[in-house]
């Protein structure tokens, strides 16, 4: 009888322990995350005066907004500015990815050109956010003049 009681107690406590551990690890809502970085190209590295900024804001239920902003003060003509936003679980595995991009031209540049892209977020069970900012589709000759 004692063995049956122990088994029953263990069977009842295990789901509660697992539920508690998952809840404790999730990002608390409302949640707010900000990051920025210099834009980089795979071949040319960091590009001077080209930046990305991203923020995620959620409400109490985990619903929110992802905002990505790009700024091109580099003089780099016709470049595609990109951001890959990754939502991770407690083990660091990607549970969702969002991609953002904006074509930006610097022709006749007198001040930085900016672009903002926004997407809704309805994901409440993530633990962390990571962002990769990168440039693609750039003119090789022009890139050589603006590399940091």
C-alpha positions as CSV (number, residue, x, y, z in Angstrom):
1,X,0.0,0.0,0.0
2,X,2.9,2.3,0.8
3,X,4.4,1.8,-2.7
4,X,1.0,2.6,-4.3
5,X,0.7,5.8,-2.4
6,X,4.3,6.9,-3.3
7,X,3.6,6.1,-7.0
8,X,0.3,8.1,-6.9
9,X,2.0,11.1,-5.2
10,X,4.8,11.0,-7.8
11,X,2.4,10.7,-10.7
12,X,0.5,13.8,-9.4
13,X,3.5,15.9,-8.6
14,X,5.5,15.3,-11.8
15,X,3.1,17.2,-14.1
16,X,2.9,20.0,-11.7
17,X,6.7,20.2,-11.5
18,X,7.0,20.2,-15.3
19,X,4.3,22.8,-15.7
20,X,6.0,25.0,-13.1
21,X,9.4,24.7,-14.7
22,X,8.1,25.7,-18.1
23,X,6.2,28.7,-16.8
24,X,9.2,29.9,-14.8
25,X,11.5,29.8,-17.8
26,X,9.2,31.7,-20.3
27,X,9.7,35.4,-20.9
28,X,7.4,37.4,-18.6
29,X,4.7,39.4,-20.3
30,X,4.5,42.3,-20.8
31,X,7.9,41.9,-22.4
32,X,10.2,44.5,-24.0
33,X,13.4,43.9,-25.9
34,X,15.6,46.4,-27.8
35,X,18.8,45.9,-29.8
36,X,20.8,47.7,-32.5
37,X,23.9,47.0,-34.5
38,X,26.0,48.2,-37.4
39,X,24.9,46.6,-40.6
40,X,27.3,43.9,-42.0
41,X,27.9,42.3,-45.3
42,X,29.1,38.7,-45.6
43,X,32.2,39.7,-47.7
44,X,32.8,43.3,-46.7
45,X,32.1,43.2,-42.9
46,X,30.7,46.2,-41.1
47,X,29.5,49.1,-43.3
48,X,30.2,52.6,-42.0
49,X,27.0,54.6,-41.0
50,X,24.6,51.8,-41.8
51,X,22.6,50.6,-38.8
52,X,19.7,48.3,-37.8
53,X,17.5,48.7,-34.7
54,X,14.8,46.2,-33.5
55,X,12.4,46.2,-30.7
56,X,9.8,43.7,-29.5
57,X,7.0,44.8,-27.2
58,X,4.2,42.5,-25.9
59,X,1.1,42.9,-23.7
60,X,0.1,40.8,-20.8
61,X,-1.1,38.0,-23.1
62,X,2.0,37.8,-25.2
63,X,0.5,39.6,-28.2
64,X,2.6,42.5,-29.5
65,X,4.7,44.1,-32.2
66,X,8.1,43.6,-33.8
67,X,9.5,46.8,-35.2
68,X,12.7,46.9,-37.3
69,X,14.3,50.1,-38.4
70,X,17.2,50.5,-40.8
71,X,19.3,53.6,-41.3
72,X,21.6,54.2,-44.3
73,X,23.9,57.2,-43.9
74,X,26.7,55.4,-45.7
75,X,26.2,56.5,-49.3
76,X,25.7,52.8,-50.2
77,X,23.4,52.8,-53.2
78,X,20.7,50.2,-53.7
79,X,21.4,47.8,-50.9
80,X,19.0,45.4,-49.3
81,X,19.0,45.8,-45.5
82,X,17.9,42.7,-43.6
83,X,17.1,41.5,-40.1
84,X,16.5,37.9,-39.0
85,X,14.6,37.9,-35.6
86,X,14.7,34.5,-33.8
87,X,12.5,33.6,-30.9
88,X,14.1,30.9,-28.7
89,X,12.9,28.5,-26.1
90,X,14.6,27.8,-22.7
91,X,17.0,25.3,-24.4
92,X,18.0,27.9,-27.0
93,X,16.2,26.2,-29.9
94,X,14.5,28.4,-32.5
95,X,10.7,28.2,-32.1
96,X,9.9,31.0,-34.6
97,X,11.8,33.2,-37.1
98,X,10.7,36.4,-38.7
99,X,12.5,38.1,-41.6
100,X,12.5,41.8,-42.4
101,X,14.0,43.6,-45.4
102,X,14.0,47.0,-47.0
103,X,15.7,48.2,-50.2
104,X,17.4,51.5,-49.6
105,X,19.0,53.9,-52.0
106,X,21.5,56.6,-51.0
107,X,21.4,58.5,-54.3
108,X,21.6,62.3,-53.6
109,X,22.3,61.5,-49.9
110,X,22.2,64.6,-47.8
111,X,21.3,62.9,-44.5
112,X,20.6,59.3,-43.5
113,X,17.7,57.5,-45.2
114,X,15.5,55.4,-42.9
115,X,13.1,52.5,-43.3
116,X,10.7,51.0,-40.8
117,X,9.1,47.5,-41.1
118,X,6.5,46.3,-38.5
119,X,4.9,42.9,-38.0
120,X,2.4,41.7,-35.4
121,X,3.5,39.1,-32.9
122,X,1.2,36.5,-31.3
123,X,3.8,34.2,-29.7
124,X,3.8,34.1,-25.9
125,X,6.0,31.0,-25.1
126,X,9.4,32.3,-26.0
127,X,12.3,32.7,-23.6
128,X,14.8,34.9,-25.5
129,X,15.1,36.9,-28.7
130,X,18.2,37.1,-31.0
131,X,18.6,39.3,-34.1
132,X,21.0,39.2,-37.0
133,X,21.4,42.4,-39.1
134,X,23.0,42.0,-42.5
135,X,23.2,43.6,-45.9
136,X,22.7,41.8,-49.2
137,X,22.4,42.6,-52.9
138,X,24.9,45.4,-52.9
139,X,27.1,46.8,-55.7
140,X,30.6,45.6,-55.1
141,X,32.3,48.7,-56.4
142,X,30.2,51.0,-54.2
143,X,30.7,48.7,-51.2
144,X,34.5,49.1,-51.3
145,X,34.1,52.8,-50.7
146,X,32.0,52.5,-47.5
147,X,33.6,49.6,-45.7
148,X,34.5,50.6,-42.1
